[in-house]
Amino acid sequence: MRRLLVYLSLILFAISISGCSSQEQSDDITIDKSGKLKFKIIATKPDDIPEVVTPVNVEEKKIDTQQLINMFFSQTPPGDVHYQNNRYESIEDDKAKLRVYPSGALRYSLKPNVLPDEESEPPITYSKEEALNKAVDYIKNHGGLPDQYETRVSSTQGISPLYVVTLKHKPINGLPVTGVEKIEVVLDSQGVREYFYGWREPINVDNTEEHQPISFEKAIDIFLDNIYGNVCRLNSNTIYTLSGGRLVYHTPLIVKSHNKWIPAWEFKIDGTTEVYVNAINGELF
C-alpha cells in the first residue's frame, strides 16, 4: 500500500512539473514554424498605424568609376578594378580601399597599416560639434551634401576613441527611412578613417500607388514562418527576444540595383539584428 501511495505521488508530481513547463512555454516562449527556434515576443503594436502605405521611387545612381577614383585617390591605383562575385567593385592602393555597390552606394576605408597603433593612438582633442563640421566638409567633397537630413554624432571611448557622424533622411510620409539609405563618417584623432555613402533622394513622395499594410500580427506570423535559415547564427539552444514593431521605409540590399523604398515592418532580434517584413506583399527581407 505504501509503495502504491509513493508511486501515485511521483506520478502527480511529474504531471505537476509537466503542466508548469507546458504553461510557461505557451505563455512566454513562441516556437517558430521550423520547430527549432524559440522567441520571447515583446514587440509592441504601434497606436498610429496608417490605413494605407505607398512605395517611394528614388533616384537611380549612375556609377562613374573613374570619377570615384579621382575623388578618393591622389593617383590612379595600379591594376584593374576587381569584381567580387558581382557584389561590388573593389578599388585599392597601398593605403586605402573603396567598394562600389550596384545600388550606387560606396564604402571607403583606410587600411590598418596607415592607422595609428591602438596602444599609442593620441586622444581626440576636438568636440562633437567639430566632428560634425569635419564630416560635413568631407561629405561635400565626396558625394555631395543633401539638402535636408537629420544628424547623429556618437563617440566611442577606450583604446581607440572614435566619433561616428551619421546623416539620415527625415521621415517620409510619416515613416522613418531605415537600412543603408544614410551617410556615415568615422573619425579618429587624425581625421576620417571610414566613410559610407548610401544616400539617394526620393523622387515621388506623393505616389498614388496605395496599399493597405499587412497587420502587425500577420507580420509576426510571417516572421515566425520564415525566419529559420534566413538569419545567420541563430541556434536552437538560445531563447531570443523579438522586439520593435514599427512601420518604416526600407531599402533592399546594397548589392542589388533597385530604385524603390518599400514600406516594411521592422523587428529586432535581441535588440540588435534588424529583420524586415514587406508590409505590402509579406516578403521577409
Summary of the structure (lengths in Angstrom):
residues: 285
radius of gyration: 24.9
end to end distance: 63.2
largest distance: 95.0
contacts: 775
relative contact order: 0.18
helix: 22%
strand: 32%
